[in-house]
Structure formats: structure tokens, C-alpha cells
């Protein structure tokens, strides 16, 4: 899904960020936590995407 999802600036680093966020979502789904998956997975993926963009591509305006 990451390969066909729209990117902000079509940079190769955006694909790497997407794959890392997907891996984080997979790990969160596999954890034996009591919180509903419909809440924990989107929050973990969304936060990891935001954090990775801020860390690796700080010049990109994410609010366009």
C-alpha cells in the first residue's frame, strides 16, 4: 500500500519512512496489549509518520 500511496514531494526517503511506519504498525498489532487495535494501530502509525518526517525531512511542509 505504501508504494501506491501519494507522497508529498515524491522523494525516495518518503518510501523509507512509509516502510518504517508500516513496520511499527505491524509490531504494535503483534503486541499483547489490551487497547483496541482500531485505536492503537492508527495512532502508532500516524505518530511514527509524523515523527519520522520531522526527523528525516524537516523542510517538508506537512500541512499543505
N, C-alpha and C positions, 0 to 999 in steps of 0.2 A: 504494500500500500504506500510505503514511503517513496518508492520510485515514481509513482504517478501523481502524488500529491503536489499541489502547486507550491513553488518556492518563492521567497521574497525577491531575491536578486539572482537566482539561478547560479549560485556559487557551489563548487564541489563540496565545500565544508558543510553546507546545509544538509547534504545527504548523510554525511558522517554524524552530524548532530541528530538527525532523524533516526538513524540506526541505533545510536546510543540511547535515545529516549525510548525506543521500542524495546530494547533490551532491559531497561529499567522497569518498564511496564510489565514485561514478562516475569521478572524477578518478584515484583510486588504481587502479581497474580499467584505466584507459586508459594508465597509466604503463608503460613497458617495463622492469619490474623482474623479477628472477629468482626472487623468492619466490612460492610457490604462492598463487594467488588465493583459495583456500579459507581461507587463513590471514590474508592481508593485508587483504582487504576487511572481514571481520567485526571485526578488531581496529581498523582505522581508523574504521569507523562507530561502534563501541562507545565508543572513546576520545573521538571527537568529540562524541557524545551526552552522555557524562559531563562533558566539559569545557564544553560549551555550557550544560548545565543548571546547572553550578556557577557559570558566569559570569553568565548572564542570570536564572536563577531559584534563587538560593541558599537561599531559605527553604523550598523543597520538600524533603520527606524522601524521598530516592530509595530508601531501604531498607525501605519498608513492605511 
